[in-house]
Amino acid sequence: MRALLALATVATLVAAGCSDDAPKRSATHGPATNAADAAAVPPVRHMAVQEAYRKLRALGFQVAIPRAFSYRLVSPPLVTAQMPEAGSNAPPGSTVTLTLRRGPTARLALTTGRATVPDVIDMTATQAAALLMSRGLAFHIAKVPPLEASDEDELLDNYRVIAQTVEPGTVVAGTRRPNVGLYVEPAR
């Protein structure tokens, strides 16, 4: 009788574990994703951070950068590692974390003539960068704070300019233009 009761208990447990109602788990932790819902994480190593950010956002991934970094127009940071790795399947909206290093310095072709340094305080860093570049002015951000998971369209939209190193209204001339330093904080 005990053997029969034990066999019935085991059969019930096995049936419950095989039920379609039981939550499935993936081999990598957490609930398994439906293969149709998952997307392959693209390779972004060796890309400039802006390009990598745009590529990941276009596929519906959020992007995180856990360490502060510097951003220079003439040497944008490069991605050295990503997690999850390229080719992994991940559900849309999941976070891809990037590790960065300083990129190679490129020659920047600036226009000659006169330019007036604009006031970029309280703009997003994207808006400030566009305005400065439209005036033929280079810029850099010495310390960009770490980025938590973001769903902004542009990387620098996550930051707001709180100060600049060249006084607004300063007139510059010739080919030796100042590199305008920007100080930023998270926009949210």
C-alpha positions in Angstrom: 0.0 0.0 0.0 2.9 2.4 0.9 4.6 1.6 -2.4 1.4 2.3 -4.3 0.9 5.7 -2.5 4.6 6.6 -3.1 4.2 5.7 -6.8 1.0 7.8 -7.1 2.8 10.8 -5.4 5.7 10.5 -7.8 3.4 10.3 -10.8 1.5 13.4 -9.6 4.8 15.4 -9.2 6.1 14.3 -12.6 2.8 15.2 -14.2 2.8 18.6 -12.6 6.4 19.3 -13.6 5.6 18.3 -17.2 2.5 20.5 -17.4 2.4 23.2 -20.0 1.3 25.6 -17.2 4.6 25.3 -15.4 6.9 28.2 -16.1 9.9 27.3 -18.3 13.4 28.6 -17.6 16.2 29.2 -20.0 19.6 27.8 -19.5 21.0 31.3 -18.9 18.7 32.3 -16.0 15.2 33.7 -15.8 12.1 32.9 -17.8 12.7 31.6 -21.3 11.8 34.0 -24.1 9.8 33.0 -27.1 12.2 32.6 -30.0 10.0 34.8 -32.1 10.2 37.6 -29.5 14.0 37.5 -29.1 16.4 39.4 -31.3 20.1 38.7 -32.0 22.3 41.2 -30.2 24.4 42.8 -33.0 28.2 43.1 -32.8 29.2 46.6 -31.7 32.8 46.1 -30.4 35.3 48.5 -32.0 32.5 50.9 -33.0 32.4 54.5 -31.9 30.0 54.7 -28.9 27.5 56.9 -30.8 27.3 54.5 -33.7 26.9 51.5 -31.3 24.3 53.2 -29.3 22.2 54.1 -32.4 22.5 50.5 -33.8 21.3 48.9 -30.5 18.5 51.5 -30.0 17.3 50.9 -33.6 16.8 47.2 -32.7 14.9 48.0 -29.6 17.6 47.4 -27.0 18.2 49.8 -24.1 21.9 50.7 -23.6 23.9 51.1 -20.3 27.4 52.4 -19.8 28.3 51.7 -16.2 31.5 53.9 -15.9 32.0 57.6 -16.5 33.8 58.4 -19.8 35.1 61.4 -21.7 33.7 62.3 -25.0 35.7 64.3 -27.5 34.5 65.3 -31.0 37.9 64.4 -32.4 38.2 61.1 -30.5 34.9 59.6 -29.5 35.1 56.5 -27.2 35.2 53.1 -28.8 33.3 50.0 -27.5 35.7 47.4 -26.2 33.2 44.9 -24.7 29.4 44.3 -24.7 27.1 42.2 -22.6 25.3 40.2 -23.7 27.7 39.2 -26.4 27.1 39.6 -30.1 24.9 36.9 -31.5 23.1 36.2 -28.2 19.4 36.3 -28.3 17.7 38.8 -26.0 14.1 40.1 -25.8 13.4 43.6 -27.1 13.7 46.2 -24.4 16.5 44.3 -22.6 19.7 46.1 -21.7 23.0 45.8 -23.5 25.9 47.1 -21.4 28.9 48.6 -23.1 32.5 49.0 -21.9 34.4 51.9 -23.5 37.9 53.2 -24.1 39.2 56.4 -25.7 39.1 56.4 -29.5 41.8 57.4 -31.9 42.3 61.1 -32.6 41.0 62.2 -35.9 41.8 65.4 -37.8 38.8 67.8 -37.6 38.3 70.2 -40.5 37.1 73.5 -39.1 36.0 76.4 -41.1 38.0 79.6 -41.1 36.6 83.0 -40.4 34.8 84.4 -37.4 32.5 82.5 -35.1 30.7 83.4 -31.9 30.5 80.9 -29.2 26.9 80.2 -28.4 25.3 79.7 -24.9 24.6 75.9 -24.7 23.7 75.7 -21.0 20.5 73.8 -20.3 20.6 72.2 -23.8 20.9 68.4 -24.2 24.4 67.5 -25.0 23.1 66.5 -28.5 21.7 69.9 -29.1 24.8 71.6 -27.8 27.1 69.5 -30.0 25.1 70.2 -33.1 25.1 73.9 -32.5 28.8 74.1 -31.7 29.7 72.0 -34.8 27.4 74.2 -37.0 29.6 77.1 -35.9 32.8 75.3 -36.8 33.7 74.8 -33.1 35.0 71.6 -31.5 33.9 70.4 -28.1 34.7 67.9 -25.5 33.0 66.5 -22.4 35.6 65.7 -19.8 33.5 63.4 -17.6 30.3 62.0 -18.9 28.4 60.3 -16.0 27.6 56.6 -16.1 24.5 55.8 -18.1 21.8 53.5 -16.6 19.6 51.6 -19.1 18.4 54.2 -21.6 15.8 54.3 -24.3 16.7 57.8 -25.7 17.2 57.9 -29.4 20.7 59.6 -29.2 23.3 58.9 -26.6 24.0 62.5 -25.7 20.2 63.1 -25.3 20.7 61.5 -21.9 22.7 64.5 -20.6 22.1 68.2 -20.0 24.8 70.8 -20.3 25.3 72.6 -16.9 28.4 74.7 -17.7 30.8 75.5 -20.6 34.5 76.5 -20.6 34.3 79.3 -23.2 32.1 82.2 -22.3 29.0 82.6 -24.5 29.4 85.5 -26.9 33.2 85.1 -27.2 34.2 85.8 -30.8 36.9 83.5 -32.3 38.6 83.9 -35.6 41.0 82.0 -37.8 41.8 78.3 -37.9 42.9 78.1 -34.2 39.5 77.7 -32.6 39.0 76.9 -28.9 37.8 73.4 -27.9 34.7 74.2 -25.9 34.5 72.1 -22.8 31.1 71.0 -21.7 30.1 69.9 -18.2 27.0 67.6 -18.2 24.7 65.9 -15.8 22.0 63.2 -16.4 19.0 64.8 -18.1 16.4 63.0 -16.1 
